[in-house]
Amino acid sequence: MTALLKKFLKIITLIILILPKSIAFAGVSEFVDSKDITQRIAHGIAFNTNGTKMFISGSSQNKVYEFDLTVGFDVSTATRNSNECPHSEQDEDVIGLKLNSDGTKMFLIGSDSEAEGIEEFNLNTAYDVSSCDFVTTHFEGEMSIRDIAFNNSGTKLFVYDGTGNDFIKQYSLNSPFNISNATFEKQSTGTSNKTFSQLEGNPQGLAFSSDGSKMYITGHGKDKVQEFTLSTPFDLSNVKKEGGYDVSGEADQVSGIAFSSDGLKMFVLDFKTNNKTVSEYNLSCGFGVINCIDPTANKDDVASIESQSETTKKIIQHTTFPVINRMEWLRRNSGRVNLTNQNIKVQFNNAILNSLTGTLIPLYFSNDGNSESDYHNSSWSFWSEGTISIGSTGDTSQSSSKSINTSAITLGVDKKGEDNIMRGIALRFGTDDVDVGDLGSALDMSSFSLTFYESKPKGEQRFTDHLLGMSFINSNLINNNGSQSTDGGRYGEQLYGSLSLRDTFSKNRLNFTPKLKINYGITHLGAYRETGSEGLNLEYEDQYIGNFTSSVGTSLDNTYDFEVGSFIPYFDFEYYADMSPASEQTFSYVSNGEEFTLKGIENSTHNFIGGIGFDFVSETGLTLMTKYTRDQAKNSKNDSFNIALDYRGSQKSSYAMSIQDTSAKLSHNKELNGFKINLDSHYDFLKDNPDYGLYLKISNIN
């Protein structure tokens, strides 16, 4: 018996531990309050964006009334003010009320048999119904309109038609909230197994969630709020019923419906003659009357998560490309350029990076002296490469389209050792700006990368190039759901490497170089929490993204010598296969902890990459490399423009690079005609709005 009791207690303990993680806290949490309102038979309800004003329409009173709320979206604090909009000349019975996005237009749904339609008013003062001016009536006498709704931009109109089986009709508008030229697109009579009239016998109200993924109807046939999910936001092509929430305990005859901006409050009107109330409900997640909005079913949300994975992989690609370009350039020009005497100094004051200097950077790059013992330290060459990349990925059945803009600068130093091995270090500062979908969601990712590389000869024309590096990532994310948006900041780190083999076959001055390359890496993106819209904020867990790609390709180059220098045009072609493992992202609503996981985040693609460019090596020590690259896949493309400079200065000219905490600094010192010229610049690469500085100092040497 004792053993059985112990087992029972263990089971109970296990259930207690599991419950908080397994229960999905969805749907309406509680009825809060109700408020008596002026309208004897209330039908329509609307708010301004912050909920400090409420507007009520109805039949029998012939006016739209305005209320002030001392606490936004708290109807217990509502007090009717003196503003009102009389409409008896247009319609004595109004059963619906909607405002445009900035409160300068008001639309009333008339039910008078002689003036049935959508009555449009201008509000000369935003959200002030006393300034209303009648404009015109739309759809007059064409159908039995019960309520209307717009998408966030006002380019779509939805009409709840109570004729026959009850239709919800979708129209496109040429300009925002201009019903005059409405074009019919489609209509829905309900779900696959039930019509709207079967679900709600006496239609009254119509509303959408801010992202358009959910639709709600009300009526007093069932006195329920019926919730539907739309497979495409603000599109009636596929309507799925989630369920109905019974509000009959607070309303005898349900009419209009409205939500707070963040979707955490729902408001339902009772149009029974003696009740005259608006009921307020708290929702545990934004617009979750029955179920919370599923972010994994929202194309913009999915695209935002995918873009983080894609961009971290692009960082590896865009970080390794300039270094590989440099190594190929060194070998193309090894017999033409004296890569010496650049006096490069690299210093790290950041605690983490500084610890690397004793193990990974054994040399202090300096050649202040000219003694024989300093020869090896004096053979470093300075180079830089700037990159601008423009790309896009089309939409899919699961995610929205993405537009990607990348800009970066890479600064590096390298030299050839006694063993004929080229070794170097490169620093890259890059930004990736990604626009997601059409609602304004975006990802701004900045990164700092440190790469160690070397190119080993395996024969006269055969080389093995490999590199290792790390990146530090800072991301700012905007997730726009239409009328609401959330913000988040995320940090990450990544380790990466690349190994490539190439062999050159030459005939006269034409070189043919087949190449094989493998890239690998791992990225960690830290956990973060969104802010901005309490009911829609999500909390993301840590994410790990693997990267493994391989490519085969070839390049062609030729050399033309002139008096001023050498001109070397070249062409690259690669087949690129991404075989990275899929990752997943787990996240939950901050408001109630309901958890979701987006699985199978994979960007496995087969790309063809073509590049064309040229090197110019002048007799004065200046070299220039330019390259245009097109990266083409089935559903995406990326265009990159690269410009690289290498300069061999004199003994009295020096360069210096340093990293101090989050700031990068580049200095140039030169002696000229008895004067010492010092030019410094800096860039703070982790700030949201980076600071740029340029300083010039001239002094007498004596």
N, C-alpha and C positions, 0 to 999 in steps of 0.2 A: 504493500500500500504506500509505504514511504517512497519507494522507487518510482511508483506511478505518479505520485504527487510531484516529485522532482522533475519528471519528464513534462508534466502538465505546466509547471512553472517555467520551464525552459521554452516551451512552445509559446506561452503568453509573452515572455520577454522578447522572443524573436519577432512576434507579431508587432509588438510595440516599437521595436527598432525599425522594422520594415515600413510600417504604416506611413510615416512622414514622407518617405520617398516614393511610395507607390500610389497614394491617393491623388487623384487629379481634382484639384479644387476649381471646378468650372461652374459657370452659370451665375444666376442671380443669388446674392448672398442674403439680402434682407430688404423688406419694405421699410422705408425710413419715416416718411411723413406725408401728409396731404394738406393741401391749402385750398381754402374757399376762394373762388374767383368771381368776378363780376358777371361774366356771361351766364345768362340763364340756361342756354343750351350751347355748351362749349364743344367745338370741333377741332380747331387748329391751334397749334402751339409752336413757337419758335423762340430762339435765344440769340443774343449777340455772341461774339466769339468767346468772351471771358465770363459769360453767364451773369453779368450784372444787370441785364435787362431781359425781361420776358414779355412775349407778345401773345395775346389770346384772341381768337376769332370764333364766331359762332352765329347761330341763327337766332332770330327774334329781337336782338338788341341793335342790329344794323351798324355796329361799330367794331373796330379793332382796338383793344385796350392795351396799354403799356404799363408794365410794372418795374419798379426798381428793386434790386436785390442787394442788400448790404454785404452778403457773402455770396460769391459766385456760385451759381447752380445749387443754391440752398433755398428751396421754395418757402421754407418757414420764415425767411427774412424778407419775403416779397411784400411790397407795398405799392398799391396802384397810384400812379401819378396822374397828372391832368391831361397828358397827351393821349389823343385818340384820333382815329381815322374813320369818319362816317362814310358809309358806302351804300346807303339806301337807294340812291339814284341809279346805281349800277345793279345791285342785287340785294334783296332783303335777307336772303338765306345763304350764308357763307359757311362751307363745311371744311375748308382747308386753308392753310397759311404757310407760305414759304418765303424766305428772303434770299437775295443773292449773297455772294461771298463777302461783300463790303458794306452791306446794309443800305445800299442806295436804290434798291428795287424791291418791291413787295408784290407777291402773286397770291391772289385769293381765288378759291374754288367756289364758283357760284352754283347753287342748286335750284334756283328759281327757274321754273319751266320756261319763262320768257327770256332769261338771260343766263342760261346754263353754259359754262365755259371757264376759261382761265382769265381772270381780270388782272391786268398789269397796272401797277402804280409806280410812279417815281417818288422816292423820298428825297426831298431837296436837302435835308440834313440827315446824315447817315444814322440809322437806328432811331429815328424820331418820327413816329407815325403821324404826328400832328402836321408834318410837312408833306403829307401825301398828295399827289396829283394823279388823277386817273389818266391812263394812256389809251388803252384799247382792250378789247376782249378777244381772246384767241380760242379757236375750236368751238365757236358759239353754236350750240345746238347740235353738234356732231356726235356726241356720245355722253354717257352718264359718268362724268369724271368724279371720282371720290377723293383723290389726293394726287399730288405730284411730288417729284424729287428730281434733283440735278446731280450730276457728278461734280467733283470739286472745282474743275475748271469752267463749269457752266456750258460745256460743249455737247453735253448729252442731257436729254429730258426723258423722264420716265413718267408715264401717265397710268394711274390705277383706274381702269374703266370697269364700272360695275354693271355693264350691259351683259345680259345672258350668263355665260359661264365665268364672267369676271376675267378680264385681260389685264396684263401689265404690258404696256407698249413702250418701245424704245425708239427715240428720235435723235437724230444728229442736228446740231445747230451750227450755222455758218460762223456766228460770232457768239461770245460768251453771254448766256442768259437772254439771247434774242430769239424769242419763240416765233417771230413773224415768218421766218423761212425754215421752219422745222421740216426735216425730211424723215419720213418713216423708214425705219431699218428692220425691225423685227418685233415680235410679240411673244409672250409666254402665257399659257393658260394654267400653268402649275408645274408639278413634278411629273415624273414618268408614270406614277400610279394614282395621283389625286390632283384634281383641279383646285384653283384658288377658291372657287365657290363651295367646294366640298370641305376645304380646310377651314374656311371662315365665311359663314353664310351671309353676313351683312357687312360688306367691306367699308372701312373707314380711313385708316392711316397707312402711310407708306414712308419708309426711311431706309437708309443705307449706312453701313459703317464707313469710317473716314477713308479706308483704303478700297472700298467698293467690293470687298470679298464676301460681305454678308448683306442680306436684304431682310427687311421686317415688314409684316403687314399686321394690321389690327382690325377688329370688327366686333360687334356685339352679338353675333350669332353664337360664337363660342366663348367670347370674353377672354381671349388669349392673345399673347404676343407670339406670332408665328415667325420662326427664324429659318432662313434659307442660306445656303452657301452657293456662291457663283464660282464656277471653275475659272472664269476670266473676270477680273474686276470690272464692275459696271457693264456687264454684258449678259444678256438674258439667254444666251445660247444653251447653257446647261445649268439648270436650277435644281438644287438638291435640298430637301427638307431636313433640318436638324431637329426640330421639335417645336412644341408650343408651351409657353409659360403662362399658367393660369393667374390672371389678375382679378378674377371675379370677387375675391374677398375685399378688394378696395374699390372696385368700379362695377356698377350694375350694368352700365351700357358704355363699353369702351369705344373711344373715338380716336383722337389724334395721338401721335407718338413723337418723341424727340429724345436726343441724347446730348450729354455734355460733350465738349470738344475732345476730351481724352477717352470717352466711352465708359467711364466708371460710374456714371449715373444715367438712369433711364427715367423718362417722365411720360405718364399716360393720363389722358383726359377722360373724364366721365361726363357724357352729355345727357344723362338723365336729368329731367327738368328740375328736380328738387335738390340734386347733389352739388352741381357746379364746383367740382374739385379737380385739382391736378395732383396726381400721386407721384412720389419720388421714391426711386429704388436705387440701392447700391449694388454694383456689379463687382465681382471679385477680380475681373480682368476686363480690359477695354472691349466693349461691345459684345461681351460674352453673356448673352441672355440665357442660352442653352449650353453652348460650348465656346471656349476661348477661340479666337482667331488662330488658325494653325499656320505659323510662319513658314513651315516647310511646303505649304501649298501656295504660298504667295511668290509669284515669279520674281518680283523685285527683291524680296528678302533672300530668296535662294541665290539670285545673281550677286547680291552683295557679299554673301558668304563665299561663293565661288570665286569672286574677284580677289578676295584676300589670298586664297590659295594660288590662283593664277599669278598674281602680282609677285608673291614671294618667289615663285619659280622664275619669273621674268628677271627678278633682281639677280639671281644666280647667273642666268643667261647673259644679261647685260653687263654683269661684273666681269665675267670670264672672257667675253668677246674682245674688249679692248686689250686685255693682257695677251690673249692669243694673237690678236692682230699685231701687237708689239713684237712678240717672239718671231712671228713670220716675217715681219718687217726687218728685224735684226738679221735674219738669215738671208733675206733677199739682198740686203745691202751690206753684208759683212765685209765685202772686199772693197767697198767704196767710201766708207765713212770712218773717221777716227773718233771713236766714242770715248773720249777721255776728258779729264780736267773740268768737271762740272761743280766740284766743291759743294756737294749736297749734304745737308744736315737734317736728320729726322729725329725729333725728340717727342717723348710722350710724358705728359704730366698727369694724365688720367691714371689712377691707381692700378686699374686692371691692365691697361695697355702698357704701362710703365714696367710691370712685372715681366712682360715679354722681352724687354730689351736685353736682359741678361742671358736668355736662352735662345730666342729666335732671331735676334738681331745682334750678332756678336761683334759687328763692326760699327764704330761711330764714324759716320760718313764725313770725312774732313780731309783737306789737303793743304792746311795752312803752311806747311813747309814744302820744300822742294828736294829734300834729301832722298837718297835712293831707297831708304827704308820706308818712305811714305808712298812709294810707287803704286802699290796695289790699292791704297786708299784714294789715290788720285785718278783712278780710271772709271769713275762712276759717270753715267750719262743721265741727264734729266729729260723726261718726255711727258707729254700731256695729251689727252684725247677728250674731245667734247662729243656728246651724243645727243641727238634729238630723235625721238621715236614716236610715231603716230600709228595707232592700231585700233582695230575694232573686232568685236565678236558678235555674231548675229544671235537673235533670240532663238530659244528652243521651246519645246512643249513644257519644260520645267522652269526655265529662267528667262529673264529679260535680256535685251542686248546690252553690250558694254562698249564704251568708247574709252581708249587708253592713250594717254599722252605721257611720255617719259622724257626727262632731260637730266643729263648727268655730266660730270667732269671727272676724269681720272688723271691723277698725277702719279708718276712713277720714276724710279731710279733703278739702273741696272749696270752691270759690267761683265766683262769676260774674264774668267779666272785663268790661272796657269794651265788648268786641265781642259781649257777650251769650252768650259761650261758657262753659259750665260745665266746669271742669277740676278734677281731683282725683287723689289717691293713696290706695290701700287696701292694708292688710296683712292677710293671712289666716293663721291658725294652725289646722290641721286634723289630725284623726286618722281613719283608716279601718281598721276591724277586720273582717276577712273570715274566716269559718269555712268550711272546705272539706270536703265529704263527711261521713262518719260516724266516721272514725278519729282525728280530732283535728288534722288539718292546718290551718294558719292563716297568715294574713298580717296583720301589724300595720304600717301605713304612716302615718308622720307627715310633714307638709309645711308649708313656710313659703312664702308667695306674696306677691309685690310687684306691684301693678297700677297702671298709669297710665291714666286715662280722661278722655274729654271728650265733651260733648254739644253739637252745633252746630245752631243753628236754620237751616232752609232755607225759612222762611216763617213765618207766624204760628202755625201748628199742626203744622208738619212739622219733624222733627228727624233728624239723623244721629248715632248714638252709636257710638263705637268705643273700643277699649281694647287695650293691649299689656301683657304682663307676663311674669314668670319665676317658677318655683317650684324649690325645693330639696327633695329627697325623701330620706327615710331609712326603710328597710324592715327588719323582722325577720320571718324566715320559718321556720315549723316544718313539716316534711314528715314526717308520721307514717305509717309502714308497718305499723302494728299493734303488734307487740311491740317494734319499733325506731323511732326517730325521728332526724331530722337537723335541724340548725339552720343558718341563714345570715343574714348582714347585707348589705344592698345599698343603695347610694346612687345617686341620679339627679338629673337636672336637666331642666327643660322650659321651652320658650318657647311662648307662646300669644297669640292675639289674637281679637278679635270685632268684627264690623261689623254694625250693625242700622239699618234704616230704618223710621220710623213716621210716620204721618199721622193726625191726630185730627180727627174730625168731631163737632161739638157741636150739640145741640139742647136748649135750656133749660140744665139742669145735667147732662144725660146725655151722656157722651163715649164715642164709638166709635172705637177705634184699631187699624187693621190694621197688622201688623208683618212684616218680613222680616229674617232674621238668618242670618249665616254665622260659624261658629267654625272656627278653624284652629290647629294647633300641632304641635310635634315634641317627643318625650320621649326622653332617653337614659337607659337603666338600665345601670349599670356591671357589669363582670364580678365574680363572687364565687364562693367555694368553701364547700360545706357541711361541717359538722363533726358529730360525734356518733356515727356508725356507720361504721366504716372501710370495710366492704364495700359500703355503699350510698351513700356520699357522692358527690355530683355536683359538677362544676365548670361554671359557666355563663359563657358569653361575653357580651360587650356586646350589648345589644338596643336597636334604634331603633324607636319606635312613632309613626307618623303619625296625625294627627287632622284630619278635615275633616267638618263637619256643617253642615246647613242646616235652617232651619225657617221655616214661615209660620204666622201665627196672628193672633189679635185679642184685644183686651181691652175690657171695659166698666166704667165707673165713674160714680158719681153722688155728689153732695155734699149733706150735710144740715148746716145751721148751727144751733148751740145757744149758749146764753149762755157756757158754759165752753169752747167751741171748736167745731171742725168735724169731722164724721164722714164718711169717704169709703169706702164699700164698693166692691169691684171684683172682677172675674172675668176670668181669663186662660184661653186655649185655644190650644195649638200642635200642629202636626204636625211631627215632628222626624225627619229622615233622617240616619243615620250612613253616610257614603260613604268612610270612612277606608280607606286601602290596608292590605292584609294585611301582617303582620310575621312574623318567624320567630325561633326561639330555638334556638341550638346549645349543646349541653352534652355532657359526657363523664364517665365514671367516673374518680374520682381514683385508684382502685386500679390500673387497667390502661390508661386512656386511651381506651377504646372510645367512639366518638363517635356521637351521635344528633342529629337536627334535627327539631324540631316546626315544620312549615310551615303556612301558611294560618291564622295566628292572627288572626282578624278578628271584630270585634264589630258588623258592619254590621247595623243594626236600623232598624225603622220604629216610632217611638214616638208616642204621643199623651200630651201633657202638659196637665193641667188644674190650675188654681190658683184659690183663693178666699181673700180676706182683706180687711183694712180698714186705713185710716190714721185716726189720731186726732191732731188738731193743737189743743193747748190754748192758751189765751190767756196762760198763764204762761211759755211758751217750750218746754214739753215736747211732743215728738211721738212717736208710737208707730206702728209698722207691723207687722202680723202677717200671715202667709201660710201656708196649707197647700197643698202641691203633690203631685199624684199623677202619676208617670211610669210609663206602662204600655206594655209591649211584648208580643210573642207569648209569650215564655218567661221574662219577668222583670217585676218591678214594684219601684217605689221610692217611699216616702212621705217627704216632707220637711216639717219644721216650721221656720219662720223667724220670728224676732222681732228688730226693729230699733228702736233708740232714737236720737233726735237731741235735743240740748238746747242752748238759747241762754242763756248765762249773762250775768252782769253784767260791768261793767268791772273789778271786783275779783275776778273768778273766772277761772281759767285751767286749761288741760289741757296735758299734754306726753306725747308718745310717743317712745320711742327703741329702737333695736336695737343691742345691744352683744355682739359675737361671736354666741353662740347664744341670748342671753337677750333677751326682750322686756320692756319696762318701760312702765307707764302711771302718770302722776302727775296729781294734782289739787291745786291751791293756791287758797286762798280766804281773804279777809279778812273777819272777822266780829266786831263789837263790840270793836275794839282788839286782837284776837288774829289771828295768822296760823296757818292750819290747813294742814298738808301731809300728803297721803295718797299713798303709793307702793305699787305692786304689781309683781311680776315673774313671768315664766314662762320656763323653759328648754325650748325647743321641740324640741331634738334629742336630749335624754336619753331613755333607755328608760323611766325613771321620773322624769318632770319634777318639778322643784322649784317650789313655789308660795310666794310671800311677800307679806305685807301689813304695811305699816308706817304708823303714825300719829304725827305730830309736831305739837305745839301750842306756840306761842311768842308772847311779847308783841311787838307791833310796835315799841314804843318801846325 
